[in-house]
Amino acid sequence: MQFHEKRRQQFLNETAFAKTTNFFIITAHAELSRELGDPSNDALGRSLVSAAIADYTVTNYLLRYTAGESLDWLRDNLTEVIKVHEQSTKYVREYQHDSAFPPLRFAEIDDYERAMQLIGLCYLLHRRDLLPRLAAMLDGAFAGKDTLYEDLFAYELKDRYEVDEWYHDAPYRDIINSFYRDTPEESIRDIENYLKAWYKSMKKAPWHDSHLSMNAEGCGAYFGYWAIEAAAAAYLLELDDHSFRDHIVYPKDLVDYARKFDKQAPPMSTGPEELRVEGGNPCPQAGYWFTPAITDSLRHFEKGEMVIPPANDRV
């Protein structure tokens, strides 16, 4: 399939995507990782560098979604996105001398939206096992302070707070209302209104209108415009999304994926199961497997895929 056929938003072009992802993988990630490990770096430096790694990782992740990356890949790699945010949390707390300091600031609409996107992805990609890790990073500062935050977490995590306040009224009032309506039809209208207001309400986000400055040198701040939390609401509330599924910022295939996954397997509530298979044998089912013949061999295998031991272990 050609790039323009796979991409999920028409703003993205192949040249810009390739330049941006290559820069992240080959240059930025390696340089930032080296800088983070530099023993001469102080607490402020570690805080800033780890935050940059988290930002680069999640924007590259969302950019790959925009470019048409498979949802199975996104599901498997969501762990890495959470991991780098945990790293950022560790170092910002070290610098602030505050064990509850968050890696995202809800007062800033782009950080708030990022948090809602990450929570939504955990549901839509059936990675509910990652939700407690997100809560551990954010609850110290925000538990009991935002309705949407609590409403989303409450579908998986116990003993959440009932609260009637939130950080940003526009556009979030509509999606919050969708959780409290008497009928599905009312909730559907709320989501429709939310999607209409979402993009224009993000004017203060640094990525707003970033597609206009994308060029052959890269994507700049653009990684896709996605109201992922709207998809999570439609999924959790079991709404018919027919009337709004073709809205440009609504990631409809994530909802379809979540619903299809529901029919195939129960939601994951713990980490991926580590199973053992002897080297040279096929995997009996898709999942995370390891073989004693290969060091650090735990990874995702498809059903029937052969596990090949290292050459020096073969007869």
N, C-alpha and C positions, 0 to 999 in steps of 0.2 A: 504494500500500500504506500502511495506517495505521501510525503510529509503533509501537504496541504489537505489531504484526505483524513489523516490521522489526528491532526491538531484539533483541540477542543474549543479554541477560540480563534477567530480569523485574523486577529491582530498579529499573531506570532509568525515570523518567517524563519525558514530553516537556517539561513546563514547566521542570523543573530542568535538563534538558539544554540547552534554549534559553538560559536565563539564564547558565549557565556558559560555553557556547561564545561567546555574545555578549560576555561580560565579557572573555574571553581575547582575542578578535579585535579588539574595539573599544577596550578600555581597557588591559588589562594589557600586551599585547604592545607597543602604541604607547608607553606610559609607560616601560616598562622599556628599550625601544630608545633613547628619548630620554635616559634616565638613563645608559645605557651610553656614549652618545656625548658626554656632558657633559665638557668638557675639565677641569673642576674635580674630577672623580672621581679618587680615588687607586687604587692597585693593589688594595687590599682591597675597595673599592667595586666595581671592575670584576669582581673575582672573584665577589663575592656576587650581583651583578646578572646576570652571564652564567649563573651556576648557576641562578638563578630562571627565566631565559628557557628554558634547557634543560628544566627540570622542567615548566614550564607547557606547553611545546611537546609533549613526549612524553605527558603526561597527557591533553592535549586530543586528541592523535592516538589514544590508546587509548580515550578516551571516545567518539570518533566511530566506532571499530570496534564498541564495545559498543552504540551506537545504531543500527547497521545500515549504516554507510557501505560503499560498494562496495570490493571488494578491489583493483580496478584503481586506484582513487583512492589507497588505502593504499600500493600498490606505487609509484606515481609520487611520492608525498610522503614516502616513507621517507628520501629524500636530505636533506630539510630537517631531519628529526629528527637525523640524523647530523651535519649541518652545525652545528646549535646546540650539540651536545655538543663538537664540535671547537673552537668559539668559547669554550665554558666551559673546556676543557682549556688553551687558550692563556692565558687570564687567571689561572687558578688556578696555573699553572706560573710565570707572571710574579710573582705574589704570593709564592709559596713559594720562589722562586729555585731551582727544581728542574725540570729538563727532562724528568723521568720521572714527575712527580706526576700521578695519575689524576683524572678528573672524577667518578668513583664510588669509594666505599670498600667493598671487599668484606667488611670486618668487620661492616658494617651489612647486615642481611639484606635490607632493601628495596633498597639500592643493588646488592647482589649479584644479586638477582632481576631488577632492571632490566637489568643487563648480559646476563644469560642470555636475557631476553626479546628484547633487541635483536639478539643473535646469531641467535636462533631465527627472528625475522622476516626476516632477510636470506636465510635458506634458504627459508622458506615462501612468501615473496613473490618468489622468484627475483631477489634483488638481492645475489647473491654478490659483485658488484663492490664492495660497501660493506664487506665483511668486513676487508680490509686497513686501511681507515680506522679501524675499531673497534679492531683490534689495535694500531695506532699510538698510540691514546689510552691503552690499558690495559696493553699488554705491559711497559712500563717498570717497572710496579709488580707485575704479577701473572703474567707468563710463567713457567711452570714451577712454579707454586705451588698450582694447583687442578686436579683431575682433570677435572671437568665442563667447565670453561673450555677446557682443552686438547682434550678429546674432541670438543667441538663444532667448534672451529676446524679440527681435523685433517681434517675432511671436505672442506675447500677449500684450506687454507693448508699449505704444505710445511714440513718440518723443525720440527714442533711437539715438545713435550716429553712424555716418559712420566713421570708423577708419580703417587704413591699417597697423596695428601693433599688435603683440601678444607676450605673455610672453615666450612661449616655442615653438620653431620651430618643433622639433621632439616630438611626432608624429603629432602635431596638424595642420600642413600646409595642409595635405591631406583632413582632414575633413572641414577645412575652405574653401578650393577650391571647395568642393562639393556644397556649397551654391551659387557659382558664375558661374557654368557651363551653357552652352547653351542647353545641352541635358541631359535627365535622364541617358543615357548610360555613359556619362562622369562622372556624379556624382556617379554612381554605382561603377565605377572603382576607384574613389577616396576613397570611403568607404572601398572597398576591400583592397586597399593599406594601409589605416589607420589601419584596423584590423590586418594586417600582421605585422605592425611596432609597434603597441600599447604596447605590453607587454615588449619587449626588450628596449623600450624607457623609461620604468619606473624603471630602475635599481637603481635610487637614492631614490625611495620611500621606506620607512621602511618596507612595507609589501611585497616587491618584493622577490620572491622565498620562501616566508614564509611557503608554503605547505610542504617544505622539512623538517621543524623542528616541524611539528605538531606531537603530540603523545597522549597517553592515558590520559595525564594530562590536555590537552586542545589544542585549535587551535593556541595559540600564537598570532602572528600578522595576521594570515590568516582569511579573511572573505569572500573570493571569488574575482576573477579577472573579472571585468565587465566594458566594454567600453560602459557605459549607454548612453553617449552622441552620440555614433554612432547610437544607436537605435533611439534616439530622432531625429537625422538628417534624417534617413530613413523614419521615420513617418512624420515629418514636410514637407519633400520634396516629400512625396508620392511616394517613390521609390519601385520598385520590389526588395525585398531583397533575392530572391531565390538563387542567386549565392554565398551569404555569410552568410545566416541565420544559418548555422550549425557551424560557427566558434566558438571556445570554449569560447571566451570572449564576444560574441554578445548575449545579452539577448533577444532572438527572441520572447519569450512569452510575454514580455512587449509590443512589437510592436503589436502582435496579440491582446492583451488585449485592447490597445488604439484604434485600428481600430474597434474592436467589440463594444467598448463603444461608439464610434462615431455613430454607427447605432442605438444604444439604447436610447441615450439621448444627448442633446446639451452639449458642454463643460461647466464646472462649472466656472463662472466668479466671483462669490461672495462666501461667506462661505456656508457650508451646511445649508439648510433651517431647521429652528426649527419649528416643527409642534406639535400640541397638540392632545392627545388622552386620553380619560377617562380611569382610572384604571379598569381592568377587561374586557376590550374590545380589539379586534384584531386590529393590525395596517392595515389600508387600502392599504398601499403601502410601499415598502422598502424605507428607508430613516432615517433621524435623527428625533426622536420623543421624546417628554417628556409628562409626566402625572402629573397633579397637586396633585395626591395622593402620589407621591414619591418625596422627596427632592433630588435635583441634579440628576434627572433621565434622562437627555438628553443623548442619546446614539443611536447607529445604530441598527435598528430593521429590520427584514425581513418581507415581506408582510404576513399577517395572524398571526404573532407572538403575543401571548397574553401579555398584560401589566398587571402584577399582583401587586396589592397594598400591602403595608406592612401588616403583620398579625394583628396588632392592629387597622388597618383601615378597616378590613373586617367585614362584618355583620355576 
